Structures are given as C-alpha cells and as structure tokens.
Amino acid sequence: MSDKQKTTQAKNAAQARDARLKAALKANMSRRKAQARARASDTDEKAQTGD
C-alpha cells in the first residue's frame, strides 16, 4: 500500500470516528436534557401540591 492510500484510510477512519462521537454526544445531550426537564417538572409539581 502506498503512503497516500494509508493517509486516505487514516483520514476516513478519523472522520468515521468523529461522526460516531458526534452522534453519541448528541444522543447523550438529548437524554440529559430530558432528565433535567423531568426533574424540573417533578420539583414544580411538588411545590404546587405542598408535598
């Protein structure tokens, strides 16, 4: 394999890794935001009912 092919494959692997990490981060942030919204609404409901 030539050096050019190795660098191209390395770049493609790096791009694929970046895409996977970006997707994982996006999913994690969505999950965390949903958890924060749920906690906030639970707190609001408890404050309104006086529990």
C-alpha positions as CSV (number, residue, x, y, z in Angstrom):
1,M,0.0,0.0,0.0
2,S,1.3,3.4,-0.8
3,D,1.6,6.2,1.7
4,K,-1.2,8.2,0.0
5,Q,-3.6,5.3,0.5
6,K,-2.6,4.9,4.2
7,T,-3.2,8.6,4.8
8,T,-6.6,8.5,3.0
9,Q,-7.6,5.5,5.0
10,A,-6.5,7.2,8.2
11,K,-8.5,10.3,7.4
12,N,-11.6,8.2,6.6
13,A,-11.2,6.3,9.9
14,A,-10.8,9.6,11.7
15,Q,-13.9,11.0,10.0
16,A,-15.9,7.9,10.8
17,R,-14.8,8.1,14.5
18,D,-15.7,11.8,14.7
19,A,-19.2,11.1,13.2
20,R,-19.8,8.3,15.8
21,L,-18.6,10.5,18.6
22,K,-20.8,13.4,17.4
23,A,-23.9,11.1,17.2
24,A,-23.2,9.7,20.7
25,L,-22.7,13.2,22.2
26,K,-26.0,14.4,20.6
27,A,-27.9,11.4,22.0
28,N,-26.3,11.9,25.4
29,M,-27.2,15.5,25.5
30,S,-30.8,14.8,24.5
31,R,-31.1,12.3,27.3
32,R,-29.6,14.6,29.9
33,K,-31.9,17.5,28.8
34,A,-34.9,15.2,29.1
35,Q,-33.8,14.1,32.6
36,A,-33.3,17.8,33.6
37,R,-36.8,18.7,32.3
38,A,-38.3,15.7,34.1
39,R,-36.6,16.7,37.4
40,A,-37.7,20.3,37.0
41,S,-41.3,19.4,36.4
42,D,-41.2,17.0,39.4
43,T,-39.9,19.8,41.6
44,D,-42.6,22.2,40.3
45,E,-45.4,19.7,40.9
46,K,-44.2,19.0,44.5
47,A,-44.0,22.8,45.2
48,Q,-47.6,23.3,43.9
49,T,-49.1,20.4,45.9
50,G,-47.1,21.2,49.0
51,D,-45.5,17.8,49.4
